[in-house]
């Protein structure tokens, strides 16, 4: 696999303009702040191939589902993440000629995403058709200090001429989505305003009535200071601009500063948005670009102090992990309880909805170990608030008595996925949500949360599973028919091992904690229901390959032609872009960890040889065409001592988007799998495990690394872990004593004490 862009430990760098990479670059160089985000589109006009994207957290549209048939319980809509008001726009005309990198001669080009500081920079030189040469430098950021603010510094230097420039700074709410059904336009104007100092567009979404106010304020200066210019104003529906002309002197630098404020009804009352956005942008302009940037960089510095992972000796691995951590924190900061972690974050519009099972299975462990426990709690409270909707979703499919089926994809608790085999059959998502609650409790010890918020969710899920199983007379066991497991290259299968196993565990966990929490929330659980739960737990069918320790992915798995991914020609990879769906479904090839997903979640249930036998059987058949796959395999490979395989898969997950393994980075990045990258290092290479009673560290280290260092939170205490080729250091950075098992040996670390083994 080739590197799309230059390898640098803190930056993503592009040193020449390649229009064929533009959409990939727009995704990879995206910036955001947990509240809104922006693809790396150009500020100036660009007529080449591009995917414009500006996104506001929690704002969506119920795009009507387009299918050939309707079934009871089928989602009525697909929750589309909306392209919102374009706030970066700056048109540039030199003597009446518009700047456009698609039509001008690009003499040099440099683009840089600085992950340490959270900034996007461009520096390029152009030659226009009449021979004029111009250098342009831009720097922009979405503030991590004030999540309502963004700012752009846009500088021009005429190289071989003096002449008139006309700059137009604008807000454009007349935006569309790339793949909107029926070419529908999603926004209505509420109000707009423009004067010589401030412009504002306020719009609301059709149907869902989300309000978003975007305000801008601009200033222009030369090297001697601010310039007082005559500004021309223009406006039309959903659009405002101010423009001005000025004489440029050859060799002198001129800078436009554009300040932005975005306020949405996800965060503020809709009646306050206009005033909020205008006052905020005025305050930002009065502070100035340098002060805003200083505060923004300071916020990132505090994040990196706790979240950074340092890898010595391998720049590609180092860049990969920082890229993943960077985009995770750009996507979710935990400040707003209404937001969650969408699979594309603020980098693209593919995949609707804000929440998948990825949040509980992959993202929750990241936030549990790197951030204040309140952030992880908030992710789970999000599901608690959607419990009534989950019960409604189950009722639509015929389930009763408070059974809850959480949606595969949602914005507000309603199912909004538009593929039947996912909506109706990929029900293992329920298990990930229950496991997330269990994982949170064992990390934090917060039994009060379990009683007040966790148990009602667990009970609803257990009731769903108890009704979804049915008794098989031929097998003399409870079976589960017509499901899709994590491996989506298998649809409508019977007895998917992972689904059956996690469903049984959910019911068992419900029985276990029921005795602890007692009757809560007026939940009535009859003895008959409890007896049914116990009977199912004792009699669930789990398919196995006779004479081995291998758990069969589902009934009939051995009827398939037993090939390995290595048998596939390279020109047919990825198979989802070269094969028919029928051919994929009939093949042995596995999209992502399925049985191995269960062995990862419940590894303490199995001995090492069982894990090894299943890994050796399934990993060669896996094509890793889901972004969620390599990390699970990397963790298990590390546990099994397969250091080279763990390293190979770590690179694949950490550089999945950077190197565009699956040829889809142009559509946006794989944000939730980035948490899996972090897991592949912390839980994989370092062997970190947190149980209800202990912290365990069992590290390995790849040959090419001289050292890797990171922090985790354990019992809300920061712990530094540093692994070299010869030893491991643990340092307690907190105020309380910690007990840690390192390579199976128990050590007690006092506050600020360290050990080296």
N, C-alpha and C positions, 0 to 999 in steps of 0.2 A: 504494500500500500504506500502511495506517495503522500508527501505532506502538501496540503493545499497552500499553506502559508509558512513563512519563516518560523523556525523554532527559536523562541526566546523564553526565559523562565518566568518573566512577568508580563510579557506583551504578546499580542498577535500582530504580526507585521506583514504588510503587502507592499512590495517595492516596485511593482509595475502594474499598469492598468490592463486587466484582461476582461473584456466584456463578457466572455463565456463563464467567468467565475462570479459575475456581479451578484446574482441572486444568492449564491452560497455565501458570499462575503456579507451581504446585507443581513443574513441570519447570524453568522458567526460574530460579527462586530456589533451586534445589537446592544443597546444600553437600556437600563430600567432602574426602578427604585422600590419595587414592591407595590407601588400604587398605580404606576403607568409605565409604559415603555415604548421604545421606538426602534424599528429596524434601521440598519445603517444605510438608508437612502441618502442621496446627495441633497444638500440644501438647494443648490441651483437646479435649473431645468435639466432633465436628462431624458432624452428621447429613446434611449436604448432599452433593452429587455430588463425589467425591474419588477419587484413586487412591493409596492408602497405599503407601509404598515405602521400605524400608530395605534396603540391599544390602551384601554383604560380598564383597570381591574374590576371585575364583577359586572361589567356592562355587556349585555348579550341581546340577541334577537331570536325569537322562536321561528326559525325558518321551517316552513311546512315540509314535513317528511314526504319525499317523493319515492313511492314504491308502487309495484304493480298490483298489490292486493292489500286488503285490510283485515286484521285479525283482532279479536278481543285482547285488550291489554297493550296493543301496539302503540308506541309513543306517537303523540300527535305532532311533535315538532322535533327539530334538531337544533340544539342551542348553539347558535353561531357566535363565535368571538368576533366582535365587530371592529372593522377598521374605522378609526375615529378621526377627528379633525387633524389635518396636516398642519403641525405647528412649526416645522423646521424651515418652511419655504422662504428662500431668498433668491429672487431673480436678478441676474446681472447682465446689463447691456453695455458694451463698449462701442461708443460712436454708432449706436443703433443696432449693433450685432450682438445677438444673445449668446451667452456662454452655454455650451452644451458639450460635455465630454464625448458624446456619441458622434458629434459632427466636427469637432475641432481636432487639431493635431496635438496629441498629448506628448510633450517633450520629456516630462518626468512625472512620477506619481508615487506617493507614499501614503499609506493608511496604517494607523496604529490604534489598537485597542489596548489601553494601559489598564491592566486588571488591578494593579496595586492602588491606582488613584481613581479608577472608575471613569475614565475619559475616552472619548473617541476623537482622534485627530486625523486630519488630512493635510497634505502639502503637495501641491502639484503645479506644473508649469504648462501653459497652453500656447500654441501659435494659432492665431485666427487666420481666416482666409486671406485677409489683406496684409498678413505678415506681422501684425502686432503680437507681441509676446507679453504674457501676464503671469504672475505668480499669485496663487491663492492659498491661504492657510486657514483651516477651520478647526475649532475645538469646541466640543459640546459635551454636556453631562446632564443626567437626571439626578437631582440632588438627593443624596441619602440622608442629608441633614434636615431638609425640609421637603417632605415627599409631595408637596404641591407645586414644586418649582423645578424648572429646567432653564438652561442658559446656553447661548451660542456666542462664540467669538469668531468673527468672519473677516479676515484681512485680505487686502488686495495690494499688490505692488506692480505697477507697470514697469516692464524691463527695458523696452527699447522705444518707448513713445511717451508723450504726454497727450492727454485727451479727456473727453467727458465720459464719465460713468453714470449710469442710472441704476440705482438699487431699489428693488421693490421687496419690502418685507410684508408677508401676508399670512393670514390664517384661512385655510380652505376646508370647510366642512362638507363640501360636495365630493365625498369620497365613496368608493364602492368596495365591495369584497371581491376577491378573485373568483370564488366559486359559488356565488349566491344563486340559490335556486330561483328560476324564473326571472333572473336579472332584476330582482327587486331592490329598490333603494330603501335604506333602513332609517334615515334620519329626517326629522322635521325641524325647521327653524323655530326657536322660541323668541329670540331677540338677537340683535347685533348692534354694535356701536363702534364708531371710529372717530378719532380726533387726532390732532398732531402728536399727542403723546401716548395714547393707549388705544388699542383695538381689541374687540371682544366679539366672540361668536358663542351663543348659547343654543344648544340643540337638544332635542329629546328623541329617543328611539320610538319607532312605531310599535304598538302593541304593549311593550314592556314598560314604556314611560320612564326610562332612565334619563336623567338630565345631566348634561356635561357642559360646563362653561369653560372656555379657553380664552385667556387674555394674553396680549403681547405688549411689550414696550421696547422701543428701539432707540439707540443713540449711535452717532457717527463721530469719529475722531481721527485726527491726523497725529503726527508725532509730537505736536505742540499742545494737544488737548482736544476737548469737545468742540465740535463745529455747530454753529447755529444755521440751520438750513431751512429753506422753504419746502414744506412737505405737501405733496399732492395726495389727496384722499380719494379712495374709490371703494365702493361697496355694492354688493348684490346679494341675493339670497344665499345664506350660509357662507359668505365670503366677505372679508375686509382686507384692505391693503393700504399701506402708505408708501409712497415712493418719492425719491428726490434725485436730482442730478448734481454732480460736483466735478470740478476739473481736477484731474489727477496729474501730478508732476512725476516725470520719469525718475525711477529709483526710490520714490518715497512710499512709505507704507501707510495705508488707511484701514481703519477697523470699524466694522459694524458690530455692536453688541445687541443681541436680541434676548430679551428676558421673557419667560413664559410662566404662566400659572394655570394649572388644570384643577378644577374642582368638580366633583361628581356627586350625585345624589346617593351613591353607595356610601359616602362618608358624611355628607352634610345635608341639611334640609334643602329641598329644591328651591325654596324661596330665597335662600341666602347665597346661592351659587354665584350669581353675577357680581354682587358686591364683594364676596369673598375672593373671587379670582382677580378682580380689578385692584382691590386694596393690596393683595398679596404681590401682584406683579409690580405695583408701584413701590412697595417696600423693597422688593428685590433690586429694582433699578437704582434706588437710593443707596443701597448697600454696595452695589457695584459688582462687576464680574469677578474680580480678584478675591473679594471677601466671600462671595458665594462659593467659589471654587475651593478656597481654603477650608471652609466649614465642611464641604462635601468630602474632600480628601481626608480630613480629620475623622469623619464618620467611618470611612473605609479603613482607616488605620486601626480604629478600635475593633472593627470586625476581624481584620486579618490578625490582630494580636492574639485572638482566641481561636480562630478557625483555620489558620494557615497550616499546611502540611509541607514540610521542607524535605526534598529528596536530593541528596548529593550524589553526583556521578552519572546522572541520566537526565539531560535537558528535556527530552521528549516526554518522559514520564512526569517531570516536574511541571512543565507547561500544561500537560493534560489535567492533572489534579487541580491546579489553580483555576484553570478555565471552568471546570465543573463547579467548584466551590463558588466562584465569582457569579456564575449565572444562577445558582440556587439562591444566593442572597439578593440578587437583582429581582428575582421573581417573588420571593416570599420573605417578609420580615416579621410577620406575626403581630403587626400593629393593629390590624383590622379584622375583627372576628368574622366578618362577612366574606372574607377572601380565602381562597385555598390555592392549591398548586396545580395549575393547568399543565397539561403535558407539553405544550409549546411555550408556556410562559408568555412573554411579550415579544417573541421572536417570529411569530408566524400565525396564520389563521387556520391551518389544518387541524383537525380534531375539534369538535365542539365541546362545550362544557368546561368546567373549572376543576372537576374532581373525578378521579378514577381510583381504582383500588391501589394504584401506584402510591398514593399518599400514605396509606397505612403500612403497606408492605415495604416500601423503599425510603420514602422521605421521612417518616416518623423516626426511624433509628438515627438518622443524621441529626435532626433537631434535638432528640433526646440526649445525645452525647455532646453536642456542641453549643447549645443555647440554654437560656433560662427555661426551666421546666414549664413555665406558663405558656410558652410558644407551642410545645407539643400538646399540652392540655387543650389549648385553643383549637388545634386541628381536630381533636376528638370531640370537643363540645360542638363543633360544626356538625358532626354526625348526630349527636344527641338531639340537636334542634331539628333535624330532619327525620326523626323517628316516625312521626305521624305520617309523613309522606311515604316513608318506606313501608309502613303498614298498608297505606292506600295502594301502593304499587303492587304489593302482594295480593290484595283483595281483587284487583283487576284481573289477576291470573287465577283466581279461584281459591286462594288460601284464606284461612279463617282464624278467629280467636287470637288476634293480635300478632299473627305471624308477620315478620318484617322482611322484605326483600329490598335491600339498598340498590340504588341504580348503578349501572355500569358507568354511566356518564350523567352528570347533573350540574345545574347551576343553583337550583333552589330545592333540591330533594326529589323532584320529579325525574323519572327516567326520560332521557332525550337522546338515546343512541338509536341510529336508524338502520341497524343490520339485525335481522331476526335472530341469527345464530348467536349473537352477542347479547342482545336484549333479553331473550328468553332462556338461553342455555348457559351463558358464561356466569353462572351463579356462584362460583367459588369466590367472587368478590365479597360476598357476605362474610366468608371465613377470614379474609384479610382484615376486615373492620373489627371483628371480634378479637383477632390476634393482636391488633394494634392496641386495644384496651388492655389486654393481658401484658403486653410488652411495656406499656406506660406504667402500669402498676408495679411490675417487677423492677423497673428502673428507679422509680420515685418512692415506692412504698406508700403511695397515697391511697389508702383504703377508703377514706371518706369520699373521694372521687368515684371509686368503684361502687359504693353504696348508692350515692345520689344520682350519678349520671351513667356509669358503666353498666350496672346490672339490667336496667330496663332495656338497653340496646342488646345485651347478650341474650336476654330472655326472648325478645322478639325474633332474633336470629335463630335461636334454638328451636322455637316453635315452627319457623319456616322449614328448617331441616327435618324436623320430625314428620312434617306433612309431605315433604318432597321425597323422602325414602318410601319405598313400598316393599312389602314382604314378597319374597319369591319362594314358592313351594318347591321348585326344582333345586334351588340352591340352599334352601332352608336357612335363608339369611335375608337381611334388609339390603336392597339394591337401589341404585339411583340411575334412572334411564334418561336418555335424551339430553345429554349435557355437552358443553364445550369446556375443556380444561384450559389451563394457561397456554397450552400449545394450540394456537388458533389454526394450525394446519390440520386439525382434526375437528370436525363438527358432528353434533348429534350422535355422540358415542354413548355406550352404556358402561357404567361403573368406571369412570375415570378415577384412578387410584387417589390422586391428590384431592379431588373434590370429596370423595367418600371419606378420606382420612381427616380432612380438616372439618368436615361436617360432624363427624363423630366426636372429634375433639371439642368442638363448640358446645355440643349437648353435654358432654362430660364436664366441661368447665362451668357451664350453667349450674349443673347439679352441685358441683364443688362449692361455688361461691354462694349458692342459694342459702346454705346453712349459716353462712357468715352474715349475710346482709339482711336475712329475714324478709318479712313482708314490707315492701316499700312502694310508694307511689300508687297505693290502692291496687296493686297487682295481685290478682287472685290466681293462685296456682293449685290446682286440685291434686289430690293424691293419685287420681287416675292418670293425670298428665305426667306426673313425676314417674309413675310406674312405666308409662310408655317410653319416657326418656331413657330410663335405666335398661329397659328391654332392648331398645335400639342400640345403645352403646355396647351391649354384650354381643350383639348379633349382626354387626355390619359386615358386609362382604367386601373384601379387599383382594383384588386379583393379584396372583403371584405366578412366576414361572416355576413350574414344578421342578424340584431337585436343586434349586438355587436360592439365593437370598434376594433375587431380583423381583421388584414389584412391577407388575405390568401396567403400562400407562393406561390401558383400558382393555375391555374384552375384545378379543380378536386382533390384538396388536401383532401377534406372531404370524398372522395370516399374510402380513405384508412382506414384500420382497426385502430381505435383510441386507440393505446397502449401507455404506458410510458416506458422510458428506465429502470425503476425499475422492469418491467415485464420480462426483459431479464435475463436468467440464467447467473451467473458469468462465467461459463465455455464456454459461447458463446461470451464473450467479449474479445478483440474488434471484432465486427461482420465482419469487413473487412478481418479478418484472419480466420474466421470460416464459413461464409455464402457465397453462390454463389452470383455473381453480380446481377443475375436476382432476387433473393430473396431480396436483399438489395433495389433494385430499386422499388419493389412493396411494401416495408414496409413504415411505417410512420416515421421511425427513421431518425433523422437529424444529419448530420456529423458535421456541424458547424453553427454558427449564420448566418441566412439568412435574414428573416424579421427583426430580432433583430440587424443585422449589419446596416440596414438602420435607425433604431430607434437610434442607437448609433451615427451615423454620423450626423443625422439631428434632434437630440433630441429637439432643440428649435422649431421645427415645430409641436410638439405634446404636449398635456398636460400630466401631471403625471399619471392620471388614464388610459389613452390610453396606455402609456408605460407599466404600471403595468399589464393591462389585457393581452397584447401580451406576456409579459415576463412569466406570470403564465401559459399561453397556450403553449408556445413553449419550454421553458427551460426543462420541464419534458420529452419532446420527443427527446431531444438532447443527443447524445452519446459522444460528444466532441472527436471524433476520428480524427479531424484536430487540429493541434497545435495552430491554430489561433482562436479557439472557446472559451476556458475558459475565456480569458481576456475580451472579449466583454461582456460576461455574468456577469463577476465580476464587471465591471464598471456600468452596468445597475442595478445589485442587490444592489450595494452601493448607487446609486442614489435613489432607492426605499426604502432605510433604512433596507434592508435585510442583516444585518451585518454578521450573521452566514453563509449565502449562499455566500456572497461576500468573506468571509475569506476562505471558502471551495474551491471556484474556484480560489482564489489567490494562495493558496497552490498548486493546480493542475497545474496552468500555470507556477508558479515559479520553481516547482520541476518536471516538465514534463519529462525532460531528466535525471535529477539526480536520480529519482526513476523509470524511464523508464515505465511510465504509459501505453504507447501504444506498448511496446515491440519492439522497433525499434531503440533504441539508438546505437546499434552496427553499424548501417549504417551511423551514423553522427548525429549531433545535429540539433535542429530546431532554427536556428539563428534569422530569422525574427520574429518569435513569441516571442522571448525574449524581443523585444521592446514592445510587447503587455503585457508582465509581468510588465514592468515598468509603462505602461499606467494603468494597473489594480490597482496599488498602488497610483500613482499621480493623475490620473483622476478618479479612483474609490474611494479608501479610503479617499484621501484628497479632492476629489471633485473639482479639479482644472479645470477651463474652461477659455479659452481665446477667446474673441470675437473681432470684429473689434474695439470696443470702450472700453472694460473693461477686467479686470482680476477678476475672481470670485473664492473663496475658500469656500467650504462647507464640512468640514471634518467629518468623522466617525472614530471610532477606535475599532478593535476587543477586546474582553474581555481579551485575553491572552497577549496583548501588553501593556506595561506601557507607551511607547512613540515611535513615529517614526519621523525622521527628514530628510530633504532633501533640495536641492537647485533647483530652476528653473531659467531660464532667461526670463525676461519679459521686452519688449522694450529694449533689450540688457543689462538690469540691472540684476545682480544676486540678488535673493530674497530667504532668508532662511525661511522655514516653519517647525515648530515643533508642533506636536499634542500629547497631553497627554490625560489621562482619564478625566481631569478636565478643561483643557484650550488649547488654540491655540496661539502660538507665531509667529508673522511675523517680520522679520528683513530685512531691505533694506541694502544690502551689496554694493550697487553701489554708483554712484556719482550724480544721478538725483532723483528727487522726484517721488514717485510712488503713484498712486491711486488704492486701492484694495478693492473689496467687500468681506468682511468676514462674512459668515452667513447672507448675504443680506444687511449688514450694510457697508456703504462707509467709508473708512479710508484713510487718506493721510499720507504717510511715507516719511519723509525727508531722505536724504542720511545718512546712518549709524544709522538710528533711528529704534526702534522696538516697537511693541505693544503686549500686552498679553490680550486675551479676554477669 
